Amino acid sequence: MEGLFLTAAFVFVAFIANTFRFYANGYINRLIFVMSTVLLVLLEQWFATPSHTSWLLLFAIAATVVSFHFSGGMIAAALSSWYLWITTGAMEPSVYAAYFLFAGSVYAIRYYVRKIRQQRDRWLEILTFNSKQLNVTKDVSQAMQETFNTKRLLETILTSMTAGHGLGYNRAMIFLLSEDGNSLKGIMATGPVRAEEGFKIWEDITANRYGLTDLIDKKEAEKSDQQLNEIVQDMTIPLQEKSFLRDVMESGYPLLIKEADTHDGLMMRFYHTLGLKEFVVIPLLHQGVKSGVVIIDNLVNQKPLNMHDVDIITPLATQAAIALQQASQYESVERMALKDGLTNLYNQRAFQQSLSDDFCARPFSIILLDIDFFKNYNDTNGHMLGNEVLVQLAGVITKSLRGDDLAYRFGGEEFVILLPHTPRDQAIKVAERIRKRVEETAFPKGELQPEGKLTVSLGVAESDGTADPFDTVEFADQALYEAKESGKNRVAVKVGM
Amino acid sequence: MEYAWLLLNVIVFTTVFLVTTRPLYIRSLKVKAVKIADRLGLSLHKLVYSYEQMVFFTALPSHLPQLKQAKKEDICLKLDYHSMFFPRLKGVKVIITKGKYPYNLAYLPIKDFRLPSLDRLSSESHLSGKEYLIISSYLASHPDTLDEIRDEVFRKMQFKDMKQAE
């Protein structure tokens, strides 16, 4: 009966101790744990016969070592010895020595277990860190391989640096080296200008469970981070003057700034415009070629940055540099494929491509342009001069266009202009402007032409977006034929489509 | 006989102590989290959280038979604690129990389990780091959150996502 009572009491003490100790602070929590074992000793002493206090005290000593380490264990051993002495009245040095030895042994085991646990935690930390880096690199490589478009690439790089699925920094900005290599130009940025704005973005991302790809698409579709982008894109940093960015570009080494240097004018400019205090600058470097820098900071959560972060961002920045270089080469090849080598206008292939594009599904107009008596010009002045005229004419056409209009060399001395969202009346105005400017322009040996000057004829046609765009080209061609037939140096329109 | 009885009592005490430690720790987290939330005027159930910092040790979807054939019931979420006697939630382990040996698939460190509303309050000094950890630990250990994480992991394990993307 006594034994059962004691068991119930032990269970009760364990349960009560656990129920309350987690509401207290760390020290009190530990103290409750120790006191619960001391209570066991007392309970046993009060209710059990014969008493086993001397060895049950070992239990309390062990609990004290677990809670208060070596010093706690030694104090517990001393107190236990004293308690045993006053309760029994007998001096038992061997028991007291055993208490101290026991406390030391428990501490040694505890120390060993703790060491193993710390080692395990460290391994887990390294594993999660490397896995995270590997996952991000894999996702970003995959996203980068899907496009050669520089803008999309930049969006991918920045999003992967700032998204939680990526590296999770608060802001990232890219500055690219100008063609002459004398300055860095702000190209694109991701993140808020103020911390408050950052929390809103962060809540939106979390609530909607956006993944890395969602965020890249979202960035493209919504033109987000507009304010930060406007500020960054407005920044051109000359590299002739001494600054932290020049240091990075010259050395090719990353830079970790823990606090903005008030003596560095550029750093102060970043601080005042963007609130940049603690940040990392990583050069975009590939095969010794520096193409720009990436700047990272944690404006919103103020999480401190260290060299660990530099190590995380650097491989991604290198990959970004490779991708940007490849995209730039691809774009220049693509540009060469779609541009006319002589006039630098778009070529026939680009025109065919434009006709297949979406904008031809909306209302648009076309102008077809042909140089009058160009065969005569070539026969009289030679093809070399003829080519010069084509180049000069391309310049006149380009200067006569509005913002969205596109000019193409259609072939030989024929040119075509696509005017999106433009009704016929406005297209006629553009055509007339070109005709007049050509007439007024002094072309080499133009006076030898039958009319005493070089002129052009133009045909205009309009589409409401429902017709086959190639039919519209055909109508413009018919209008051009009409302009030629009715005396040249004029604009004709094909009406009634 | 008395020695045996006493030894049994000590074992009972230790067992009860260890068995009840973690559940009662989680319960204390709940009480403390509710108290903090009340003070801040927050509703714990409405707080949005992010487990996007969960780290996968194997890229998903995977062709490993153990992962490819695993069902949702095979995804086991285990709370990872510091210390046996003085528990503190350290993270959530995602383990695939299918196959001969359990497969450690992912880990969500509790320090990376972030809640935007708490980040905001923390930056405004309305919430201490310790209080943040209490709420995030409570939410991370909540069965609904664990179910959500399980769903997310299972979704990532499916190959159909890639087919849709293609």
Interface residues (C-beta under 8 A of the other chain):
Chain A: G3 L6 T7 F10 V11 V13 A14 F15 A17 N18 T19 F22 Y23 G26 N29 R30 F33 S36 L40 E44 A48 P50 H52 L56 F59 V66 S67 R117 D121 L124 L127 T128 S131 K132 L134 N135 K138 A163 G164 H165 G168 A195 F199 W202 E203 I205 T206 A207 G211 V300 N301 Q302
Chain B: E2 Y3 W5 L6 L8 N9 V10 V12 F13 T14 V16 F17 T20 T21 L24 Y25 R27 S28 L29 V31 K32 V48 Y49 S50 E52 Q53 V55 F56 F57 A59 H82 F85 F86 K90 Y107 P109 R114 L115 P116 S117 D119 R120 S123
